[in-house]
Amino acid sequence: MMWENTFWDVVLQNHKSLAFDLFFKSFLTSSPTLFLCQVRSDWATAKINVMYRALKCKFSMYPHLNSMLLSTAGSVLVEGSPHDLFWGGGREGEGLNHLGRLLMQLRSEFLGESSSAGEKSLPQLHNL
């Protein structure tokens, strides 16, 4: 099932059934109890790979997004969430920034570089 943004695709990869997927899409904005459903037992280890696959699909399908990502070449990407310390950079840079890291990895792959080439010492930051 295709979603309008990567976030919901990743959230739904965390759940086991298509029935949940369809139920969730029907009540997307109405019920905070939806997250009480059974979660994948391997989610803690699978979520980075799920997000990587979703991002790769997204940036491969939409040329304008791919161009925007490639236009950041030479920059460090930081997901600008002050509250999400796993996917984002946090308020003071204390976050793990997994989303920014995955985007930089994809950018390197699209540019034909190795995933670690040149990413470590680049000073320019882009908040996502």
Secondary structure by P-SEA (a helix, b strand, c coil): cccccaaaaaaaaacccaaaaaaaaaccccccccccccccccccccaaaaaaaaaaaaaaacaaaaaaaaaaccbbbbccccccccccccccccccaaaaaaaaaaaaaaaccccccccccccccccc
